[in-house]
Amino acid sequence: MSKINKDAPEKVTKEHLDRAITYYKEHKKDKTPVKAKDIIECASQVEGLDARSAFGKELLLMMEEFDIFLPKAHQYIPKNTVKLTENQEDFIRNNASKMKWFDCARTLFDDVENLTQSSNEAKAVKAFYNTLPESLKLSQTHQDSDTRYHPPKTLDRVISRVNQYILHGINKEKITNAQKNDCNALIGYLNNHRFTKQINQYDKIDERESFEDAFIRYTYDKSDLSQEEIDQYILLASEVVSGFKNQRVINLLQMSLEEEATRHADGDDDRGTLSIKLAEQIKAAQEEHNKCVARQGKLISDLQGKRSDRIKNRLNTSGSFLNVIDAWKQEETRKKMLKFAERRREALAQQIDEFETMDEMKAEFFGITREELLEE
């Protein structure tokens, strides 16, 4: 082992990294998973060198920057494991920051009876979950208090959160500076005290996700929101959740009304009274739902109007500034033209002075006076 470490390169160079990535791309579709040891040997060209060496550790760490996560020698990879689809891997990646690996497995394979942590499906999920960077995974402190909402605080996490709700939201590999600014602003919005206080009031997971979904969809591409607008978007997301809850109540009441009608199909006198009460409750719930939808529409219209006016004013200000520059340029041009004309007049006057030194015959030959020449 000491001789192997002695032969190992002192530092990972670009040539080593290129060889490692090329080897990985050529063998990643092989039936047998690519081993870290094989890549390290190929990159270093030192037989027997593995991930325990300083070179191996540095190489694997650098490859993770290219989203290449290799199992170490001590990680057991069982044979005949379930192959996850690309959509399943995306689901795990986007939800790893707020779900444990087995919760992801139960969601993805809800049709599998008696799913346990030793099931092949669960092992496949755990294997992929373990390859993700720690910054994307639910931390231990979050697992101990999973009733609280924990907003993303890094660029990787907020991108995963956006892509969870927005189809084709942000491509991490091709992210623009504008998108980075939007994501950094969104981190601030999601860590806002009022936002976290509001979302923690929802005990049900689907209500909490609906609130976060609505807020992110409305704000993920707006980095210029004022505090007042952030509060209004929080209120809008709350109205969206209220709308879902109202619709749920309406559906339950309608089901109860249908069950009551079926149960008393024999013409029981109590049927009419109970049905009227249910119908009144459904009507009241529908009215509240309509009011909720109207409030959402008013908030959206108000927010769009404010932002549109702000952008318009910004463009007008920029346009006014450009007009000033144009006017300044035009004034400079006029000054230059006047200066050029004055120089031309001085040159012409000098030539006339030379003509005046000629004798009378030359002056008569030209047939023109000094004043007439200067007026030309």
N, C-alpha and C positions, 0 to 999 in steps of 0.2 A: 504493500500500500504506500509506503514511504517513497519508493522508487517511482511509482505512478504519479504521485503528487509532485515529485521533483521534476518529472517530465512535462507536467501540465503548464500551459501558458500562464504568465503572471496576470494578464488582464485580457478581458474579452474585447476583441477588435471588431470593426465592421465586417471584415472578411469572415471571422468566426460566426457572427450573427447571420450573415447572408447564407453561409453554408447550412446553418441550423434550420433557417426558415425554408430554404429550398428542399432540404431532406424531409421536413415535416409536410410540406405541400405534396411531395411525391408519394408519401406513404400514409397520409391521413385517411385514405379510403380503403386501406388494407383491412382484411378481416381481423387481423390481430392489431389491437390498439398500439399506436406509436409509443415507444418507451422513452423516458427521459434519458436513460443511459445510452441508448443508441444514438440519439441526437447529439449528446455531449461528446461521445466518441467521434462522431463524424465531424463535428465542428472543430474539436481540438486535435483530431488525428492522433489521439493517444489512446491506445487500447486499455480498457479496464477503468477508465475515468468515469465517475458517476456523479450524481447530484449531491453527494456528501462533500465533495471537494469545493474549494472556494471558487474555482472556475465554473463548476457546474451550477452552483447556487446563483452566481452572478448572471450566467447565461440564461437560466430559466426565468430569472427576475426581469431581464431585458426582453425576453420573448413575451412576457405577460403584457408588456406595453403594446404589443401587436395583437392582443386578445388571443394569445396561444397559451393555454394552461395545460400543462402536462402532469400526469400522475407521477408521484415520486416512487422510488423503489419499494418503500414500506407500505404503499397503498395497495390493497388487495383489489384486483379487478376480476370479478367472477365471470366465468364463461357463460355463454348463452343468455346474456342479459337482454332486456327489452331495449330496442333501439328507439330513442325519442325522435319525434318529428321536429322539423324546424319551428313549427307553431308552438309545440309544447316547450321547446327550449326558450322561445321568446316569452312565453307565459311565465316560466320560472324566473327568467332574468328580470322581467318587469315587476314581479311580485315578491322577489326575494327580500326586499327591504322591509316588508311588513308581514310576511308569512314564513312560518317554519317549513323546512323541507317536506316534512310528512303531510302538512296541511296542503302544500302544493300537489303532492302525490294523490291525496284523497280527492282534490278538486279535478285533477286531470283524469283519474281513473275511477270515477264515481260508479262506473258500471261493473267494476270488479268486486265480486262478493268476498267478504272476509279479508279485505286488504290489510296486511300487517307490514311492519317495518322490514320484515324478512322477505316479503314478496319481491319477485323480480322487477315488477313495475316500480315499487318504492325504492329499490336499490338503484334503478336507473336514474330516478329523480335525484336521489341523494348524491350519486356520483357526479352528475352534472352540477348540482348545487354546490358541491365542494370545489369545483373548478372556478367558481365565480370569485372575484376579488372581495375582500372583507368589506370594502366600502359600499358594496351593493347588498350585503346580507344583513338580516336582522341581528342587531347586536344582542349580547347576553342580557344587558340591562333592559333592553326593550322586551325581551322574552319574559322577564320577571314582572313587567308591568304592562302587559299587552292590552289593557283596557284603556290606556291613554294613547292619544294620537301623537305620533312622532314625525314632524315634518322633515323633508330632506334638507341637508345642509351642504351637500357637495354637488358638483356639476353632473357627475355620473348618476347620482340618485335622482336628481330632478329630471334628467333626460329620460330615465326609466319610468318615472311617474307620468311624464307627459305622454310617452309612447303607450302607456297602459290605457289611456283614454282617447288618444288621438291617433287615428289610422294614418300611417306614413307621416308621423309627426316630425321627428328630428332624427336625421341620420348622423350618428356620432362621428362617423368617419369623414363626413363631408359637411360638418357644422360650420356655419359662417359666423363672422364677428357679430352681426346683428342678432343671430340666434343665441350666441353666447350672452349678449347683453340682456336679451329677453329672459333667458334661463336664470341669470344672476338676479334679475329683478323678481322673477317668480319665487326664488328661494326666500327673498325678503318678504314677499306677500304671504307665503305659506307659514313663515315664522312670526307673522304678525300676532300680537297678543290676542286681539279680538277674534282673529280667525281660529286660532287654536282653542280659545275658550268656547267658541260657538260649535266647532266640530266635536269637541269632547262632550257636548250635551246630548249627542246621539249615542245611544247604547247599542243599537242594532248595527251590524256591520254594513248591511245594504244601504241604510240611511246615511251612514258616515261616508261610504263610497260615493253615493249619489251627490252628496254635498261637495266632496272633493272633486268629483268628475265635473260638475257644473262650474265650479270656480276656476278650475284649470282650463277647461275648454274656452271660457270667456276671456281669460287673462294671460295665457301662456305666450302670446305673441304681442304683448303690450308692455313695453318697458318704461312708459312715460306716465303711468297713472299717479294721480295725486292721492293723498290719504283719504280725502272725501270720496273719491271714486272707488278706492279699495273697499271702504265701508259699504258702499252701495252694491258692489259685486258680492260681498259677503251676504248682504240682505237678499240679493237676487238668488244666490245659491240656496239660502234658507227657504225661499219661496218655492224653489224647485222641489226640495224635499217635502215641503208641506203639500205640494200638488200630488206627489206620489202617495203620501199618506192618505190624503182625501180620496184619491182614486181607489186605494186599497179598501177604505171604509165603504165606499159606494159598491164595490164588487161584493164585499161580504154581506151588505144589506140586501142586495139584489138576489144573492144566493139564498139568503134566509127567506126572502119573499117567495121565491120559487119553491123552496122546500115546504113552506107553510101552505102554499096553494096545493101542492101535491098531497100533503098530509091530511088536509081537510077537504079533499075532493068530494066527500060524501055530503057536503052542505051543512057542516056544523056552524051554529050561530056565532061561535067565537072567532071563526075564520075571518069574517068581515071586519071586526074591530081590530084584530091584530094586523091584518093586511093594511088597513088604513094607517095605523101607526108606523108600520115599516115604510109605507109609501111617503109619509110625511118626513120621516128621517132621511130617506133617499133624496127627496126634493131639497131638504135643507143642506145635505152634504153636497149635492150638485151645485147649489147656489154658492156655497163656500168655495167649491173647486173653481167655479167660473170667476169668482172674485180674485182668487189666487192667480189664475192665468192672466187676468186683466192687470193685476199688479206687476206680474213678470213683464208683460208687454210694455207697461208704462216705464218701468225701470230700464229695460233694454233701450227704449226710444230715448229716454233722458240721457243715458250714458253715451249712446252713439252720437246724440246731438252735441253734448259737451265736448267729446273728443274731436268730432268733426269741426266744431268751431275753433278749438285750440289749434288744430292742424292748419285750418284755413288762415287763422291769424298769423301763425308762424310763417306760412308761405307768403302772406301779404307783407309781413315785415321783411322777409328776405327779398321780395320783389321791390319794395321801396328802397332798400339798400342798394340793389342793383341799378335802380333808376338814378340814384344819386351818383353812383360810379359812372354811369353813361353820361349824365349831365356834366360831370367833372371832366370826362374825356372830351366831350364836345367843346367845352369851354377852353380846354387846353389846345384843341385843334384850331379854334378860332384865333386864339392868341398867336399860335405859330403862323397862321396864314397872314395875320396883320403884320407880324414882325417881318415875314418874308416880303410882303408888299412894300413895307417901309424901306427895307434894304434895296429893293429893286428901284424905288423912287430915288434913293440917294445915289445909286449907281448911274441912273439916267441923268440926274442933275450934274454929276461929275462929267459925263460925256458932253452935255450941253455947254458946260463951262469951257471945255476944250474947243467946241465949235465957235464960241464967241471970240476966241483969239484969232480966228481967220479974218481975212480982209473982207471988205464990203461985198465983193463979187461972189465970194463963197456963200455969204449969208443970203444974198438975193437968189443964188442958185437953189438953195433949200426952200426959200419962200415961206419960212415959218418962224414964229417968234419963240422966245424961251417959255413964255406962259403957255403957248399952245402945245409945245412939246411935253411940258410937265402934265398937261391935262390928258394926254394920250393914255 
